[in-house]
Amino acid sequence: MADRTVYFLSDGTGITAETFGNSILAQFAVKPRHVRRPFIDTAEKAREVVHEINAIAESGAPRAIVFATLVNREVLALVREQCQAMVLDMFGMFIAPLEEEFALKSSHRVGRFGDAAKSQEYQDRIEAINFSLAHDDGQSARNLDTADVILVGVSRSGKTPTSLYLAMQHGIKAANYPLIPEDFERGRLPEALKVHKSKCFGLTIDPDRLSQIRNERRPGSKYADFGNCRYEVAEAESMMKREGIAWLSSTHKSIEEIATTILRDIRPDRLVY
């Protein structure tokens, strides 16, 4: 299946097509080549991408698979009629039945970000991203009272990508604070976190994996030494248990799984909107 190509076509950014398409593809043991083609909003652009897709079939390779979120019916018709590929009209699968269920016609608006700058939800996300950047890796302890969640754990356990994902996808103000050897020697949480313990969520990681990650950053250092990694992880987990901080291992979990667990445990209200 490695020679299969999957296209994500959209008259917007293509993020919806790619996200939904990848969710479906994840059900199969395949690793196709991915191609995202955004802003296919005219017949001319559609013909160009159709020519590109048809070249695959004409080369003798298996036909491409196309996930399309194309609102413009003329553009969609052109793609469906002229593509030598399996074309999945993702909007058509869902919008038509929903129009019937709601007894309403959809807006057929291109893209979902058109009015983003005027949206309070969008502004909240921008503010959350700025907050997470300002509070990355314990840079600042200011305004932690306004944080929705504070991620704690040893260095390189996945705190930064998780905090940014929470900010970008959910508008969550997520700070992250590293637990360092000095904290373990003192045997207690950093002072800045004590008053905010109810907002803390811990991340841990397998020491072997942590050592691998750290060796990519500082090869051969004490920081990356397996024995040191094992010590830090054990101490961090012990501290989180003592302090009653919920935690999970990031070793075999995706950012999406980690973020959803955090929302469920710390901000369940954000799962209802």
C-alpha positions as CSV (number, residue, x, y, z in Angstrom):
1,M,0.0,0.0,0.0
2,A,3.0,2.3,0.2
3,D,2.5,3.3,-3.5
4,R,-1.0,4.6,-2.8
5,T,-1.6,8.3,-2.8
6,V,-4.3,10.1,-0.8
7,Y,-5.3,13.6,-1.7
8,F,-7.1,16.0,0.6
9,L,-8.9,18.7,-1.5
10,S,-10.6,21.7,-0.1
11,D,-11.8,25.2,-1.2
12,G,-10.6,26.2,2.3
13,T,-7.5,25.2,4.3
14,G,-8.0,21.5,3.9
15,I,-7.5,20.9,7.6
16,T,-11.0,19.4,8.0
17,A,-10.5,17.0,5.0
18,E,-7.1,15.9,6.3
19,T,-8.2,15.5,9.9
20,F,-11.3,13.5,9.0
21,G,-9.6,11.6,6.3
22,N,-6.7,10.6,8.5
23,S,-9.1,9.4,11.2
24,I,-10.7,7.0,8.6
25,L,-7.3,5.9,7.2
26,A,-6.1,5.1,10.8
27,Q,-8.5,2.1,10.7
28,F,-6.4,0.5,8.1
29,A,-2.8,-0.8,8.2
30,V,-1.7,1.5,5.4
31,K,0.9,4.3,5.0
32,P,0.0,6.1,1.8
33,R,1.6,9.2,0.5
34,H,-0.4,12.3,1.7
35,V,-1.0,15.3,-0.5
36,R,-3.0,18.3,0.7
37,R,-4.3,20.8,-1.9
38,P,-6.0,23.7,-0.2
39,F,-8.0,26.7,-1.8
40,I,-9.3,24.7,-4.8
41,D,-12.0,27.3,-5.3
42,T,-12.2,27.7,-9.1
43,A,-12.7,25.4,-12.1
44,E,-9.2,26.3,-13.3
45,K,-7.6,25.2,-10.1
46,A,-9.7,22.1,-10.1
47,R,-8.5,21.1,-13.6
48,E,-4.9,21.5,-12.5
49,V,-5.3,19.2,-9.5
50,V,-7.3,16.7,-11.6
51,H,-4.5,16.6,-14.1
52,E,-2.1,15.9,-11.2
53,I,-4.2,13.2,-9.8
54,N,-4.9,11.5,-13.2
55,A,-1.2,11.4,-13.9
56,I,-0.9,8.9,-11.1
57,A,-3.4,6.5,-12.7
58,E,-1.9,7.0,-16.1
59,S,1.6,6.1,-14.7
60,G,0.3,2.6,-13.9
61,A,0.2,3.1,-10.2
62,P,-3.0,2.4,-8.2
63,R,-5.6,5.1,-8.5
64,A,-5.5,7.8,-5.9
65,I,-8.0,8.3,-3.1
66,V,-9.5,11.8,-2.8
67,F,-11.1,13.2,0.4
68,A,-12.9,16.3,-0.7
69,T,-14.5,19.1,1.3
70,L,-15.5,21.2,-1.7
71,V,-18.6,23.5,-1.2
72,N,-18.6,24.9,-4.7
73,R,-20.8,22.4,-6.6
74,E,-19.3,23.2,-10.0
75,V,-15.8,22.5,-8.7
76,L,-16.9,19.3,-7.0
77,A,-18.7,18.1,-10.1
78,L,-15.6,18.7,-12.2
79,V,-13.5,16.7,-9.7
80,R,-15.9,13.8,-9.5
81,E,-16.5,13.6,-13.2
82,Q,-12.9,14.0,-14.5
83,C,-10.8,12.4,-11.7
84,Q,-9.5,8.9,-12.3
85,A,-9.6,8.3,-8.6
86,M,-11.9,7.3,-5.8
87,V,-13.5,10.6,-4.8
88,L,-15.2,10.8,-1.4
89,D,-17.4,13.9,-1.1
90,M,-17.2,14.4,2.7
91,F,-19.6,17.3,2.9
92,G,-22.1,15.5,0.6
93,M,-22.1,12.5,2.9
94,F,-23.3,14.6,5.9
95,I,-24.7,17.9,4.8
96,A,-27.6,16.6,2.6
97,P,-28.9,14.2,5.4
98,L,-28.6,17.0,7.9
99,E,-30.4,19.5,5.7
100,E,-33.3,16.9,5.6
101,E,-33.1,16.3,9.3
102,F,-33.1,20.1,10.2
103,A,-35.4,21.0,7.4
104,L,-32.9,23.8,6.6
105,K,-30.6,24.5,3.8
106,S,-26.9,24.8,4.8
107,S,-25.1,28.1,4.2
108,H,-22.6,26.3,1.8
109,R,-20.0,28.8,3.0
110,V,-16.5,28.1,1.9
111,G,-14.1,27.4,4.8
112,R,-14.8,27.6,8.5
113,F,-12.3,30.5,9.3
114,G,-14.0,33.3,7.3
115,D,-15.1,35.3,10.3
116,A,-12.4,34.1,12.6
117,A,-11.0,37.6,13.4
118,K,-14.4,38.6,14.7
119,S,-15.0,35.5,16.8
120,Q,-14.5,35.5,20.5
121,E,-13.6,31.9,20.4
122,Y,-10.7,32.7,18.0
123,Q,-9.5,35.6,20.2
124,D,-9.6,33.3,23.2
125,R,-7.4,30.8,21.3
126,I,-4.9,33.5,20.4
127,E,-4.8,34.7,24.0
128,A,-4.3,31.1,25.2
129,I,-1.4,30.5,22.7
130,N,0.3,33.7,23.9
131,F,-0.2,32.6,27.5
132,S,1.3,29.1,26.9
133,L,4.3,30.5,25.1
134,A,4.9,33.0,28.0
135,H,4.6,30.2,30.6
136,D,6.6,27.5,28.7
137,D,9.1,25.5,30.7
138,G,8.6,27.5,33.9
139,Q,9.8,30.8,32.2
140,S,7.3,32.8,34.3
141,A,5.2,32.2,37.4
142,R,3.2,35.4,36.9
143,N,-0.5,35.1,36.4
144,L,-0.6,31.4,37.1
145,D,-3.9,32.1,38.9
146,T,-5.4,32.7,35.4
147,A,-4.1,29.3,34.0
148,D,-6.6,26.6,33.2
149,V,-4.1,23.9,33.8
150,I,-0.4,23.6,34.8
151,L,1.5,20.7,33.4
152,V,4.3,19.4,35.6
153,G,6.9,16.7,34.9
154,V,10.6,16.2,34.1
155,S,12.2,17.9,31.2
156,R,11.3,16.4,27.8
157,S,8.2,14.5,29.0
158,G,5.9,16.2,26.5
159,K,4.7,19.2,28.4
160,T,5.4,21.9,25.8
161,P,3.7,20.2,22.8
162,T,0.7,19.3,25.0
163,S,0.3,22.8,26.4
164,L,0.5,24.3,22.9
165,Y,-2.0,21.8,21.5
166,L,-4.4,22.6,24.4
167,A,-4.1,26.3,23.6
168,M,-4.4,26.0,19.8
169,Q,-7.2,23.4,19.7
170,H,-9.2,24.2,22.8
171,G,-8.3,27.7,23.9
172,I,-7.0,26.4,27.2
173,K,-4.4,28.5,29.0
174,A,-1.9,25.9,29.8
175,A,1.4,26.7,31.6
176,N,4.1,24.0,32.0
177,Y,6.6,23.8,34.8
178,P,9.5,21.4,34.9
179,L,10.4,19.3,37.9
180,I,14.1,19.5,38.4
181,P,16.7,17.7,40.6
182,E,16.6,20.5,43.2
183,D,12.9,19.9,43.7
184,F,13.6,16.2,44.3
185,E,16.3,17.1,46.8
186,R,13.9,19.4,48.7
187,G,11.2,16.7,48.4
188,R,8.4,19.1,47.6
189,L,6.7,21.0,44.8
190,P,8.2,24.3,43.7
191,E,6.8,27.1,45.8
192,A,5.1,28.7,42.7
193,L,3.0,25.6,42.3
194,K,1.8,25.0,45.8
195,V,-1.1,27.4,45.8
196,H,-2.2,26.1,42.3
197,K,-1.9,22.4,43.0
198,S,-5.6,21.8,42.1
199,K,-4.7,23.0,38.5
200,C,-1.7,20.7,38.2
201,F,-1.6,17.7,35.9
202,G,1.5,15.5,35.7
203,L,3.2,13.9,32.7
204,T,5.7,11.1,33.1
205,I,7.6,9.0,30.6
206,D,9.5,5.7,30.3
207,P,13.1,6.3,31.4
208,D,14.4,4.5,28.3
209,R,12.4,6.8,26.0
210,L,13.4,9.8,28.0
211,S,17.1,9.0,27.7
212,Q,16.7,8.6,23.9
213,I,15.0,12.0,23.6
214,R,17.5,13.7,25.8
215,N,20.5,12.2,23.9
216,E,19.2,13.8,20.7
217,R,19.4,17.1,22.5
218,R,22.6,16.6,24.6
219,P,24.3,13.4,23.6
220,G,26.5,11.8,26.2
221,S,25.5,14.2,29.0
222,K,24.5,13.4,32.5
223,Y,21.2,15.0,31.6
224,A,20.6,12.2,29.1
225,D,22.2,9.4,31.1
226,F,19.7,6.5,31.6
227,G,20.5,6.2,35.3
228,N,19.8,9.9,35.8
229,C,16.6,9.7,33.7
230,R,15.4,6.7,35.8
231,Y,16.1,8.7,39.0
232,E,14.2,11.8,37.8
233,V,11.2,9.9,36.6
234,A,10.9,7.9,39.8
235,E,11.3,11.0,41.9
236,A,8.7,12.9,39.9
237,E,6.2,10.1,40.1
238,S,6.7,9.8,43.8
239,M,6.2,13.5,44.3
240,M,3.0,13.6,42.2
241,K,1.6,10.7,44.2
242,R,2.4,12.4,47.5
243,E,0.9,15.7,46.4
244,G,-2.2,14.0,45.0
245,I,-1.6,15.2,41.4
246,A,-3.2,13.2,38.6
247,W,-0.7,12.1,36.0
248,L,-0.2,9.8,33.0
249,S,2.6,8.5,30.9
250,S,3.2,10.2,27.5
251,T,5.4,7.3,26.3
252,H,2.7,5.6,24.2
253,K,0.0,8.2,24.0
254,S,-0.6,10.8,21.3
255,I,-0.8,14.5,22.1
256,E,-4.6,14.3,21.3
257,E,-5.1,11.5,23.9
258,I,-3.1,13.3,26.5
259,A,-5.0,16.6,25.9
260,T,-8.4,14.9,26.0
261,T,-7.5,13.2,29.3
262,I,-6.4,16.5,30.8
263,L,-9.7,18.2,29.7
264,R,-11.7,15.3,31.1
265,D,-10.0,15.5,34.5
266,I,-9.2,19.2,34.9
267,R,-11.7,21.1,32.6
268,P,-14.6,18.8,31.7
269,D,-16.7,21.9,30.9
270,R,-14.5,22.4,27.8
271,L,-15.8,19.1,26.4
272,V,-19.3,20.5,26.3
273,Y,-19.9,23.6,24.1
